[in-house]
Amino acid sequence: MNAKISPPVGRPATLLTLDARQETLTNGLRILLLEDHGAPVVSYQVHFAAGSRNERPGITGISHLFEHMMFKGTPDCGPEEFARIIQAEGGQVNAFTTEDSTCYYENLPAHGLELAIRMEADRQAHLLLTEENLASEREVVRNERLLRTVNTPYGEARELLMALTFPRHAYGWPVVGWDSDLVAMSLVDCQSYFSTYYAPNNATVVVAGDMDPDDTLAMITAAYDNMQPAPPPPPVVTREEPQRGERRGEFHKRVEAGAVMAAFHVPELTHPDTVPLLVLASLLTDGHSARFHRHFVKSGRAGSVSASVGSSFLNTDPSIFRLDAVANPGESAADLEVQLWAELDRLQENGVGADEVRRAVRQIRAGLVLQARTQFYRGLLAGLYQVRANDWRFSNQLDEAMLAVTPEDLNRVARTYLVPSNRTVVTLIPETS
């Protein structure tokens, strides 16, 4: 399904509105230019439609591995020199990988824009892919997996939750990949992946900030136009079958407190139910007045509770509504789970109130507007949704749809999706030895 969220009729003006000039080079490179002369800074971003959803068993984690490999240099730029050169111009450089895309960005003074364009184009066209670079970055990523997942209280339990929730789809494995796949990955795997997913026709360049659109387009064209397109990447066709019964798992680990983690299947980001689900998640756990925060955390029944939809900025394919609750040390996660479902049943039976919905909508939109004051975040929204929804305007549509959400919408999605037969649960059980 790819239904667009329709703007509401007769509603107040939206707070968040992105305006971009869109261009496409002959090699398929998409360009989004968001002109804003409020401060002499720019954010230069390259978004690739290359995330863990584009992988297969045997090369899981290769998308994230390339986030590291891209800093290993070209014939004209030595290893790790990229960041040093940008920082010398007063800029910041970083990258991140998600299930659906990979982004590289530089936030820097406006006078450094031409430098960022040249350097990003250079490494996209001439990255040094060698056995030595692969061996070093493989170990960096394996250590990152240990640090951020294995050696954290809840990381491996969350991996189990996703694996049980998505037995078919690529969302079932972690972005960082499985360690055995990282160990087995070859240089040939990397060369094939790079030629397919880092081609210009699989990329979107975003420039947000103090720049002249015509001059910027000319610089990008000069830097990128000689790159050759590649055949389109294979489409992601795997879908999960409807879940027809609760799935459960246990994970035992030496931790201070147990936890309950639950995932419910929900539609993709462009589905009309996405916005009501986002508002419902906020209503339940965002802020001290949120329903579940008051019932569980403020009352002392739980250490923490959170709700979310998909990953950051929502997912391209059907994803999850997730509930996480951490028990107080020494208290039973099983007892906490019983209370969690009882409170969810109460919500579904009695519904939500208009004041709760208005409060949640205000909170989400205020956060979006606050973040969108930066050139980086405005560019990020445009680039991510161009890749994930095939339309940078989707962030505007989200904001418009948020204004139209009603209590009836939230009650409907709660009763449709947050049901036991659509639920996967993992309980983290503390070990004493």
RAQUI-V797385 format. One record per residue. N is the residue number from 1. PSI is psi in whole degrees, -180 to 180 (* if undefined). OMEGA is omega in whole degrees, 0 to 359 (999 if undefined). D_LAST is the distance of its C-alpha to the last C-alpha in whole Angstrom. Layout:
n:N psi:PSI omega:OMEGA d_last:D_LAST
n:N psi:PSI omega:OMEGA d_last:D_LAST
//
This chain:
n:1 psi:145 omega:181 d_last:49
n:2 psi:40 omega:183 d_last:50
n:3 psi:133 omega:177 d_last:52
n:4 psi:148 omega:177 d_last:52
n:5 psi:118 omega:185 d_last:52
n:6 psi:138 omega:177 d_last:55
n:7 psi:144 omega:178 d_last:56
n:8 psi:156 omega:180 d_last:57
n:9 psi:135 omega:175 d_last:61
n:10 psi:29 omega:178 d_last:62
n:11 psi:167 omega:177 d_last:59
n:12 psi:160 omega:177 d_last:59
n:13 psi:146 omega:181 d_last:58
n:14 psi:155 omega:177 d_last:55
n:15 psi:-32 omega:184 d_last:53
n:16 psi:113 omega:179 d_last:52
n:17 psi:115 omega:174 d_last:54
n:18 psi:142 omega:177 d_last:54
n:19 psi:117 omega:184 d_last:57
n:20 psi:148 omega:169 d_last:57
n:21 psi:128 omega:184 d_last:60
n:22 psi:130 omega:178 d_last:59
n:23 psi:159 omega:176 d_last:60
n:24 psi:128 omega:177 d_last:59
n:25 psi:168 omega:182 d_last:60
n:26 psi:-24 omega:178 d_last:62
n:27 psi:6 omega:177 d_last:59
n:28 psi:-5 omega:179 d_last:57
n:29 psi:125 omega:177 d_last:55
n:30 psi:142 omega:183 d_last:55
n:31 psi:131 omega:176 d_last:56
n:32 psi:125 omega:183 d_last:55
n:33 psi:116 omega:181 d_last:57
n:34 psi:95 omega:185 d_last:56
n:35 psi:131 omega:179 d_last:59
n:36 psi:115 omega:184 d_last:58
n:37 psi:25 omega:181 d_last:60
n:38 psi:-27 omega:179 d_last:58
n:39 psi:152 omega:184 d_last:57
n:40 psi:58 omega:181 d_last:57
n:41 psi:157 omega:176 d_last:54
n:42 psi:156 omega:170 d_last:53
n:43 psi:120 omega:178 d_last:50
n:44 psi:123 omega:187 d_last:50
n:45 psi:143 omega:172 d_last:48
n:46 psi:119 omega:181 d_last:47
n:47 psi:124 omega:177 d_last:46
n:48 psi:136 omega:175 d_last:45
n:49 psi:68 omega:186 d_last:44
n:50 psi:101 omega:177 d_last:41
n:51 psi:-171 omega:183 d_last:38
n:52 psi:-20 omega:177 d_last:35
n:53 psi:-19 omega:181 d_last:37
n:54 psi:8 omega:181 d_last:40
n:55 psi:-178 omega:177 d_last:37
n:56 psi:160 omega:175 d_last:37
n:57 psi:134 omega:183 d_last:34
n:58 psi:-28 omega:176 d_last:34
n:59 psi:27 omega:177 d_last:35
n:60 psi:139 omega:181 d_last:32
n:61 psi:-3 omega:183 d_last:32
n:62 psi:-31 omega:178 d_last:35
n:63 psi:-46 omega:179 d_last:37
n:64 psi:-35 omega:177 d_last:34
n:65 psi:-40 omega:181 d_last:35
n:66 psi:-27 omega:173 d_last:38
n:67 psi:-35 omega:178 d_last:38
n:68 psi:-42 omega:183 d_last:37
n:69 psi:-30 omega:184 d_last:39
n:70 psi:-10 omega:178 d_last:42
n:71 psi:11 omega:184 d_last:42
n:72 psi:2 omega:168 d_last:43
n:73 psi:168 omega:177 d_last:46
n:74 psi:175 omega:176 d_last:50
n:75 psi:-26 omega:182 d_last:53
n:76 psi:-3 omega:183 d_last:54
n:77 psi:116 omega:186 d_last:51
n:78 psi:167 omega:178 d_last:48
n:79 psi:133 omega:179 d_last:44
n:80 psi:3 omega:179 d_last:43
n:81 psi:-26 omega:183 d_last:46
n:82 psi:-55 omega:183 d_last:47
n:83 psi:-40 omega:182 d_last:44
n:84 psi:-42 omega:182 d_last:46
n:85 psi:-44 omega:179 d_last:50
n:86 psi:-43 omega:180 d_last:49
n:87 psi:-32 omega:178 d_last:47
n:88 psi:-22 omega:177 d_last:50
n:89 psi:7 omega:181 d_last:52
n:90 psi:16 omega:184 d_last:50
n:91 psi:172 omega:175 d_last:48
n:92 psi:143 omega:181 d_last:45
n:93 psi:140 omega:178 d_last:43
n:94 psi:-179 omega:180 d_last:40
n:95 psi:160 omega:175 d_last:39
n:96 psi:153 omega:180 d_last:37
n:97 psi:141 omega:177 d_last:36
n:98 psi:-175 omega:177 d_last:35
n:99 psi:-29 omega:192 d_last:35
n:100 psi:-15 omega:184 d_last:39
n:101 psi:166 omega:174 d_last:40
n:102 psi:137 omega:184 d_last:40
n:103 psi:136 omega:173 d_last:42
n:104 psi:138 omega:185 d_last:43
n:105 psi:154 omega:173 d_last:45
n:106 psi:127 omega:172 d_last:47
n:107 psi:119 omega:190 d_last:48
n:108 psi:167 omega:176 d_last:51
n:109 psi:149 omega:187 d_last:54
n:110 psi:-31 omega:182 d_last:57
n:111 psi:-15 omega:180 d_last:58
n:112 psi:6 omega:185 d_last:56
n:113 psi:-45 omega:183 d_last:56
n:114 psi:-36 omega:177 d_last:58
n:115 psi:-46 omega:180 d_last:55
n:116 psi:-41 omega:179 d_last:52
n:117 psi:-49 omega:182 d_last:54
n:118 psi:-43 omega:185 d_last:55
n:119 psi:-39 omega:177 d_last:52
n:120 psi:-42 omega:179 d_last:50
n:121 psi:-37 omega:181 d_last:53
n:122 psi:-46 omega:183 d_last:53
n:123 psi:-25 omega:174 d_last:49
n:124 psi:-34 omega:183 d_last:49
n:125 psi:-27 omega:192 d_last:52
n:126 psi:28 omega:181 d_last:51
n:127 psi:137 omega:177 d_last:48
n:128 psi:106 omega:177 d_last:47
n:129 psi:104 omega:183 d_last:45
n:130 psi:161 omega:176 d_last:44
n:131 psi:-39 omega:181 d_last:41
n:132 psi:-46 omega:180 d_last:41
n:133 psi:-41 omega:178 d_last:40
n:134 psi:-45 omega:182 d_last:38
n:135 psi:-42 omega:182 d_last:36
n:136 psi:-45 omega:183 d_last:35
n:137 psi:-28 omega:175 d_last:34
n:138 psi:-45 omega:181 d_last:32
n:139 psi:-36 omega:176 d_last:30
n:140 psi:-46 omega:182 d_last:30
n:141 psi:-39 omega:178 d_last:29
n:142 psi:-40 omega:177 d_last:26
n:143 psi:-35 omega:176 d_last:25
n:144 psi:-40 omega:177 d_last:26
n:145 psi:-43 omega:177 d_last:24
n:146 psi:-46 omega:185 d_last:21
n:147 psi:-44 omega:190 d_last:21
n:148 psi:-15 omega:183 d_last:22
n:149 psi:-63 omega:188 d_last:20
n:150 psi:-42 omega:185 d_last:17
n:151 psi:18 omega:174 d_last:16
n:152 psi:159 omega:184 d_last:17
n:153 psi:-38 omega:192 d_last:15
n:154 psi:-1 omega:187 d_last:17
n:155 psi:-48 omega:183 d_last:19
n:156 psi:-32 omega:176 d_last:18
n:157 psi:-37 omega:177 d_last:18
n:158 psi:-37 omega:175 d_last:22
n:159 psi:-41 omega:178 d_last:22
n:160 psi:-41 omega:179 d_last:21
n:161 psi:-47 omega:182 d_last:24
n:162 psi:-38 omega:180 d_last:27
n:163 psi:-38 omega:178 d_last:26
n:164 psi:-34 omega:182 d_last:26
n:165 psi:-36 omega:184 d_last:29
n:166 psi:75 omega:179 d_last:31
n:167 psi:-18 omega:182 d_last:31
n:168 psi:-46 omega:189 d_last:35
n:169 psi:156 omega:182 d_last:35
n:170 psi:-17 omega:175 d_last:34
n:171 psi:-10 omega:180 d_last:33
n:172 psi:-15 omega:176 d_last:30
n:173 psi:157 omega:185 d_last:29
n:174 psi:153 omega:178 d_last:28
n:175 psi:-37 omega:180 d_last:30
n:176 psi:-16 omega:177 d_last:29
n:177 psi:168 omega:174 d_last:29
n:178 psi:142 omega:185 d_last:26
n:179 psi:-40 omega:181 d_last:25
n:180 psi:-34 omega:177 d_last:27
n:181 psi:-39 omega:178 d_last:30
n:182 psi:-40 omega:180 d_last:30
n:183 psi:-40 omega:186 d_last:30
n:184 psi:-12 omega:186 d_last:33
n:185 psi:137 omega:184 d_last:35
n:186 psi:166 omega:176 d_last:39
n:187 psi:-35 omega:177 d_last:41
n:188 psi:-41 omega:176 d_last:44
n:189 psi:-45 omega:183 d_last:41
n:190 psi:-43 omega:180 d_last:41
n:191 psi:-41 omega:179 d_last:45
n:192 psi:-44 omega:180 d_last:45
n:193 psi:-46 omega:184 d_last:43
n:194 psi:-44 omega:182 d_last:45
n:195 psi:-27 omega:181 d_last:48
n:196 psi:-49 omega:192 d_last:48
n:197 psi:-14 omega:179 d_last:46
n:198 psi:21 omega:173 d_last:47
n:199 psi:154 omega:183 d_last:51
n:200 psi:-31 omega:181 d_last:53
n:201 psi:1 omega:174 d_last:53
n:202 psi:17 omega:186 d_last:50
n:203 psi:153 omega:173 d_last:49
n:204 psi:122 omega:175 d_last:50
n:205 psi:133 omega:179 d_last:52
n:206 psi:132 omega:173 d_last:51
n:207 psi:122 omega:180 d_last:53
n:208 psi:128 omega:176 d_last:53
n:209 psi:-150 omega:189 d_last:55
n:210 psi:88 omega:181 d_last:58
n:211 psi:160 omega:174 d_last:60
n:212 psi:122 omega:185 d_last:63
n:213 psi:-40 omega:181 d_last:62
n:214 psi:-46 omega:179 d_last:65
n:215 psi:-40 omega:181 d_last:64
n:216 psi:-42 omega:178 d_last:61
n:217 psi:-39 omega:179 d_last:61
n:218 psi:-41 omega:179 d_last:64
n:219 psi:-42 omega:179 d_last:61
n:220 psi:-42 omega:179 d_last:59
n:221 psi:-44 omega:180 d_last:61
n:222 psi:-36 omega:184 d_last:62
n:223 psi:-30 omega:190 d_last:59
n:224 psi:-18 omega:193 d_last:57
n:225 psi:-22 omega:180 d_last:61
n:226 psi:-9 omega:178 d_last:61
n:227 psi:139 omega:181 d_last:57
n:228 psi:139 omega:176 d_last:58
n:229 psi:163 omega:177 d_last:56
n:230 psi:163 omega:172 d_last:54
n:231 psi:144 omega:181 d_last:54
n:232 psi:142 omega:177 d_last:52
n:233 psi:153 omega:178 d_last:48
n:234 psi:138 omega:180 d_last:47
n:235 psi:153 omega:174 d_last:47
n:236 psi:108 omega:187 d_last:43
n:237 psi:-14 omega:183 d_last:44
n:238 psi:134 omega:176 d_last:41
n:239 psi:150 omega:175 d_last:40
n:240 psi:140 omega:170 d_last:38
n:241 psi:153 omega:177 d_last:39
n:242 psi:134 omega:180 d_last:39
n:243 psi:134 omega:186 d_last:36
n:244 psi:36 omega:177 d_last:37
n:245 psi:150 omega:181 d_last:34
n:246 psi:139 omega:172 d_last:30
n:247 psi:143 omega:183 d_last:27
n:248 psi:150 omega:175 d_last:24
n:249 psi:160 omega:176 d_last:20
n:250 psi:145 omega:174 d_last:17
n:251 psi:126 omega:182 d_last:14
n:252 psi:131 omega:182 d_last:11
n:253 psi:154 omega:177 d_last:9
n:254 psi:97 omega:180 d_last:7
n:255 psi:162 omega:180 d_last:10
n:256 psi:-37 omega:187 d_last:12
n:257 psi:144 omega:175 d_last:14
n:258 psi:172 omega:182 d_last:15
n:259 psi:158 omega:174 d_last:18
n:260 psi:128 omega:179 d_last:21
n:261 psi:131 omega:182 d_last:23
n:262 psi:144 omega:178 d_last:26
n:263 psi:135 omega:177 d_last:29
n:264 psi:132 omega:178 d_last:33
n:265 psi:134 omega:176 d_last:35
n:266 psi:166 omega:184 d_last:38
n:267 psi:177 omega:179 d_last:41
n:268 psi:170 omega:189 d_last:42
n:269 psi:-30 omega:183 d_last:43
n:270 psi:-1 omega:181 d_last:47
n:271 psi:143 omega:181 d_last:46
n:272 psi:-22 omega:180 d_last:48
n:273 psi:-7 omega:183 d_last:45
n:274 psi:-46 omega:183 d_last:43
n:275 psi:-47 omega:175 d_last:44
n:276 psi:-36 omega:178 d_last:44
n:277 psi:-40 omega:176 d_last:40
n:278 psi:-44 omega:180 d_last:40
n:279 psi:-39 omega:178 d_last:41
n:280 psi:-44 omega:178 d_last:39
n:281 psi:-42 omega:179 d_last:36
n:282 psi:-43 omega:179 d_last:38
n:283 psi:-35 omega:183 d_last:39
n:284 psi:-40 omega:193 d_last:35
n:285 psi:-4 omega:183 d_last:33
n:286 psi:115 omega:176 d_last:35
n:287 psi:163 omega:185 d_last:36
n:288 psi:-21 omega:179 d_last:36
n:289 psi:-2 omega:181 d_last:39
n:290 psi:148 omega:189 d_last:37
n:291 psi:-54 omega:182 d_last:36
n:292 psi:-31 omega:177 d_last:33
n:293 psi:-45 omega:179 d_last:32
n:294 psi:-44 omega:186 d_last:34
n:295 psi:-37 omega:187 d_last:32
n:296 psi:-48 omega:187 d_last:29
n:297 psi:-53 omega:182 d_last:28
n:298 psi:-32 omega:180 d_last:31
n:299 psi:-11 omega:181 d_last:31
n:300 psi:7 omega:180 d_last:27
n:301 psi:-22 omega:181 d_last:26
n:302 psi:157 omega:177 d_last:24
n:303 psi:-38 omega:178 d_last:23
n:304 psi:159 omega:175 d_last:25
n:305 psi:139 omega:181 d_last:27
n:306 psi:152 omega:176 d_last:29
n:307 psi:145 omega:181 d_last:31
n:308 psi:163 omega:177 d_last:33
n:309 psi:119 omega:179 d_last:35
n:310 psi:-154 omega:176 d_last:34
n:311 psi:-170 omega:180 d_last:34
n:312 psi:131 omega:177 d_last:36
n:313 psi:17 omega:174 d_last:39
n:314 psi:162 omega:186 d_last:39
n:315 psi:151 omega:178 d_last:39
n:316 psi:-46 omega:184 d_last:42
n:317 psi:167 omega:176 d_last:41
n:318 psi:136 omega:190 d_last:39
n:319 psi:-142 omega:184 d_last:36
n:320 psi:153 omega:161 d_last:34
n:321 psi:123 omega:188 d_last:33
n:322 psi:139 omega:174 d_last:30
n:323 psi:127 omega:175 d_last:28
n:324 psi:133 omega:177 d_last:25
n:325 psi:128 omega:180 d_last:23
n:326 psi:127 omega:181 d_last:20
n:327 psi:161 omega:171 d_last:19
n:328 psi:147 omega:179 d_last:19
n:329 psi:132 omega:179 d_last:16
n:330 psi:-7 omega:180 d_last:15
n:331 psi:159 omega:188 d_last:17
n:332 psi:127 omega:174 d_last:17
n:333 psi:-31 omega:179 d_last:18
n:334 psi:-42 omega:177 d_last:20
n:335 psi:-40 omega:178 d_last:22
n:336 psi:-38 omega:180 d_last:23
n:337 psi:-42 omega:178 d_last:24
n:338 psi:-44 omega:180 d_last:26
n:339 psi:-37 omega:181 d_last:28
n:340 psi:-46 omega:181 d_last:28
n:341 psi:-32 omega:177 d_last:30
n:342 psi:-41 omega:179 d_last:32
n:343 psi:-35 omega:177 d_last:33
n:344 psi:-40 omega:176 d_last:34
n:345 psi:-40 omega:180 d_last:36
n:346 psi:-41 omega:178 d_last:38
n:347 psi:-44 omega:182 d_last:39
n:348 psi:-33 omega:181 d_last:40
n:349 psi:-44 omega:187 d_last:42
n:350 psi:-19 omega:180 d_last:44
n:351 psi:178 omega:180 d_last:44
n:352 psi:158 omega:182 d_last:44
n:353 psi:160 omega:181 d_last:47
n:354 psi:-38 omega:179 d_last:49
n:355 psi:-41 omega:178 d_last:48
n:356 psi:-43 omega:182 d_last:44
n:357 psi:-45 omega:180 d_last:45
n:358 psi:-41 omega:181 d_last:48
n:359 psi:-43 omega:181 d_last:45
n:360 psi:-42 omega:179 d_last:43
n:361 psi:-45 omega:179 d_last:45
n:362 psi:-41 omega:182 d_last:47
n:363 psi:-45 omega:179 d_last:43
n:364 psi:-48 omega:185 d_last:43
n:365 psi:-36 omega:177 d_last:46
n:366 psi:-40 omega:178 d_last:46
n:367 psi:-42 omega:179 d_last:43
n:368 psi:-45 omega:183 d_last:45
n:369 psi:-40 omega:179 d_last:48
n:370 psi:-45 omega:180 d_last:46
n:371 psi:-36 omega:184 d_last:44
n:372 psi:2 omega:174 d_last:48
n:373 psi:-17 omega:179 d_last:50
n:374 psi:146 omega:177 d_last:48
n:375 psi:-37 omega:180 d_last:50
n:376 psi:-48 omega:185 d_last:47
n:377 psi:-37 omega:178 d_last:45
n:378 psi:-43 omega:177 d_last:49
n:379 psi:-38 omega:181 d_last:49
n:380 psi:-47 omega:179 d_last:45
n:381 psi:-46 omega:181 d_last:46
n:382 psi:-46 omega:183 d_last:49
n:383 psi:-45 omega:182 d_last:48
n:384 psi:-43 omega:182 d_last:45
n:385 psi:-23 omega:171 d_last:47
n:386 psi:-39 omega:179 d_last:49
n:387 psi:-45 omega:190 d_last:47
n:388 psi:-34 omega:181 d_last:45
n:389 psi:1 omega:182 d_last:48
n:390 psi:29 omega:181 d_last:50
n:391 psi:112 omega:180 d_last:52
n:392 psi:-20 omega:181 d_last:51
n:393 psi:-5 omega:184 d_last:53
n:394 psi:-32 omega:178 d_last:50
n:395 psi:-37 omega:175 d_last:49
n:396 psi:-41 omega:180 d_last:52
n:397 psi:-37 omega:177 d_last:52
n:398 psi:-46 omega:182 d_last:48
n:399 psi:-41 omega:178 d_last:50
n:400 psi:-45 omega:181 d_last:53
n:401 psi:-30 omega:180 d_last:51
n:402 psi:-36 omega:181 d_last:49
n:403 psi:-23 omega:185 d_last:52
n:404 psi:-3 omega:184 d_last:53
n:405 psi:139 omega:180 d_last:49
n:406 psi:162 omega:173 d_last:50
n:407 psi:-36 omega:180 d_last:48
n:408 psi:-37 omega:177 d_last:49
n:409 psi:-46 omega:181 d_last:47
n:410 psi:-42 omega:179 d_last:44
n:411 psi:-39 omega:181 d_last:44
n:412 psi:-48 omega:183 d_last:45
n:413 psi:-32 omega:177 d_last:42
n:414 psi:-41 omega:181 d_last:40
n:415 psi:-20 omega:180 d_last:41
n:416 psi:-46 omega:190 d_last:42
n:417 psi:-34 omega:187 d_last:38
n:418 psi:59 omega:183 d_last:36
n:419 psi:153 omega:185 d_last:36
n:420 psi:-38 omega:182 d_last:33
n:421 psi:-16 omega:180 d_last:35
n:422 psi:17 omega:192 d_last:34
n:423 psi:137 omega:170 d_last:31
n:424 psi:132 omega:186 d_last:28
n:425 psi:134 omega:171 d_last:24
n:426 psi:129 omega:177 d_last:21
n:427 psi:125 omega:175 d_last:18
n:428 psi:119 omega:185 d_last:15
n:429 psi:120 omega:181 d_last:12
n:430 psi:137 omega:174 d_last:9
n:431 psi:147 omega:180 d_last:6
n:432 psi:-9 omega:179 d_last:4
n:433 psi:* omega:999 d_last:0
//
